[in-house]
Structures are given as C-alpha cells and as structure tokens.
Amino acid sequence: MPKIQEIARGVLAGDRRSIARAITTIEDNTAEAQELIASIFPRTGNAHVIGLTGPPGSGKSTLIDKIIREYRQRGKTVGVIAVDPTSPFTGGAFLGDRIRMQELSTDQGVFIRSMATRSYLGGIAKATKNAAKVLDAAGKDIVIVETVGAGQSEVEIIKVAQTTVVIFAPGLGDEIQAIKAGIMEIADIFVVNKADRANANKAVMDIQAMLQLNNKEKMWKPPVLKTTALTGEGVPQLIEKIGEHRLFLEKRLERKRSGEKAEAELVEAIKEKVASSIIEELKREGKLEEFLQKILEKKMDPASIAEKLLNKKFGKQV
Amino acid sequence: MQNRKKIRVLIAKPGLDSHDRGAKIIARALRDAGMEVIYTGLKQTPEQIVETALQEDVDVIGLSILSGAHKTLFPIIIDLLKQKGLTDVLVVAGGIIPEEDIPGMKKLGIKEIFGPGTRTDKIVQFVFENVPKRT
C-alpha cells in the first residue's frame, strides 16, 4: 500500500484507486486515517452532500440510480456512499445497493462505494462522514449518501448531509406514522416513490397533513414530491428541488448550520481524543483493569469514574 | 480505537447466464464468516467487474460463471486487473468449468476453482488462508 501522503495526493487529483484506498483507510480507522483527513480537509466543502433515507424497500437505490443519471446529464460528477447493515451476530455484511446502479459503474464521472455500518448506530457508518469528505475533496460535484433502510430513529444522516431527502412508498403506514417523531422531522424534501401505485396520493396527503401541524413558521417548507424510480418520472423535479434547497442554504442558513455542524464535529473529535488519551494512560499505568473491576462489582458507576478521571487530568474545573 | 480490519469480497457474475443461486450461497457463507460481501448482480462485463473491484477496494474477487464463456471472459478480467494495478487481489472462480480448462485458468492467475458440490466452509477457509495481507 502506498504511503498515506501519496494516497492523499491521489485523492486530490481525483485518482479512483486512491479514493478507494482512502475510504478503506478511514473505514479501518488506522493511525494514518487522521493524517489523511488532515491533508484533504482544506479541499473539502465544494460538493453538495445529499442524504437519502427511508424504509427498506422504498426504492432508495433505484431512485439514486436515476438521480445520478439526471446529474450526469446536467454535466455534474457524482460520488455515492451506499450504507448497508453489518450483522450484529457475525460482523459480516451483504452490500447489495450498488446492484441497482451497476450500469453506471464504468462511468468515469461516477464513483460508487458500498459501506457496512460496522455496528455504528443511526443508519450510517462511523466512516461515512469522512468518506464523503474524500469524495468531496476528489472533486465530485454531488455526493449522495444512502442510509441503511431506516425505520424511525435513524437520523444521523443530518450530521453528514446538507440536504436530506426522506423517501416513502405507498402503503407503508397511515397518517399516525406520519406524525411520529424521528425521520419525519429531518426531511428537507419528502419523496413518495412508486408513485404509479394506487394509493400514492393518499401517502402524499398524509405527509402534507402532518406538515401542516407544524405550528412554528419555518423558512424552508419541505416539499412533498412524487417519483417513480423505475421509469425516472419525477426525478428532474426532485433535482430542481434539491438545487432550490441548496440555494436556500447558501442564502440564509448556511453559515449557522455549518457552524452547528462544525461544532458537532469538534465535539466528536474532542470526545474521541480525550477518551482515548485517558484510556491509554490507564493502560500504561496498569489501572484500567482496576476501574473495570469496580464497575463490574458495582462499587462505582462509570459516570463517577469518568468524572474522577477527568478531574485528575484537567483539575477540578471540569 | 482500531477496528479489526474486514475482508472485503466482490462476488461477480460475468457473462450472460442468469443463474446466481450459487453466487448468492457463497456470498451468504462469506457474510456469515464475518466478511463484507459486495454483489454485482447479473450479466456484468469485465470492465464493470474490474471497475467495481477498484471502487470497492476489495481483497478478494469471486467469479461465478455457468455459461461456458470463462475462456473468453476470465483472461480479459485478469488483464484489466493488471492494467488498473489491482495485482494484489485474490481471484477465485466457481460454476461450471470443465476439468481440462482448470490448469489454464490457474495459470492465468485464478488461485482456485470451486466446482459444484464444494462445501462452503472449504471456500471460507481458502479465503481466510489466501487473502492478501493489507499493510
């Protein structure tokens, strides 16, 4: 495997092998992953990152195939990260999203990567965010992240995507489902796919009725669109709406939202750094076992130990 | 904080036969052995298979073919892999490949051929033992 700086240079030059290697490095979370992110970070921020989420079988992968085609017709390059679940029992995964997009695999303007969650919760993988940065730094105009088939509370995608599209299919639930918390709250755009089916309009109405219950005046009102992924019907309209949302973000909200996102990323990075430095220190001092034993014997709870360790490390101020 | 490295496998169906029951059984067995398995779907060209292997950065490619076109398609695939610099990928094959063709296929660079009736645990073990070490 070439040196990490070589991979980083390859990514910035758009070299496909380097992009693939970079994503593997991030997935395996090797020591070099951070160096890699650091070297490509200055070149990120140009791509529009779109998240697609929705229940299993709603047609996410097939719709993405059509979305990519539409963007390619408009001269845009596209990167895709398609996430599927890792088995909690064996650690293995069957990654089948790209089957629906396989005709595009030889298009040099398209890069598709399948990713297993590796037991990360929330509908994406731990590596998804940084893998999206790799595709961004490699010059892709559009980066699409397909989540695992999401039920109700897999909402991590909003930490990665600028525009989140939530896809439903007719017949998956009534208006009560539409009122529930969770993924219904994260959509910038709603799509009712399989719109050629009989009760598609009912699904659209249920979602619209739910949206009307919002009593807060919002600057962006999520539109509800209909698509038929098999034929591509409704896809150009979806692309238009995604574009409108991007403009909206740029004009009014981007600074604030990016600020929040930057803060969230910083918090996450601090958490990881602090945790690993304390754990490493305990290991070096041979004290880790002692604390673990205390937890197992119910003599101390983890939060109290954490507080004690933080106080020791940073003084009483924490 | 390091994850254990995962073995990534591409199960690919070159050629025009539409029988992927075997391919799916192998995919399932490798999945259950803890690997990340990507399946291409049916009727893939050599270009599609190699490009997918590259994008997915796989350690192993399993080719499943029952149409009899292996003598035409496998050399193209191996050639493309070399062209794209994917020389450290373990390539194995299965399906209907006549006995007399096997030496030629192996000479080409296909590490092992698994015919009908091969036990899945044998294939899993072979992959574990022969997968190139990632550094």
Interface residues (C-beta under 8 A of the other chain):
Chain A: M1 R16 R17 I19 A20 R21 I23 T24 E27 D28 N29 T30 A31 T86 S87 T90 G91 G92 A93 F94 L95 G96 R98 I99 Q102 S105 T106 F111 I112 R113 S114 A116 R118 E272 S276
Chain B: M1 Q2 N3 R4 K5 K6 R8 A27 R28 L30 R31 D32 A33 G34 M35 E36 V37 I38 Y39 T40 G41 Q44 T45 E47 Q48 E51 T52 L54 Q55 E56 D57 K84 G85 R134 T135
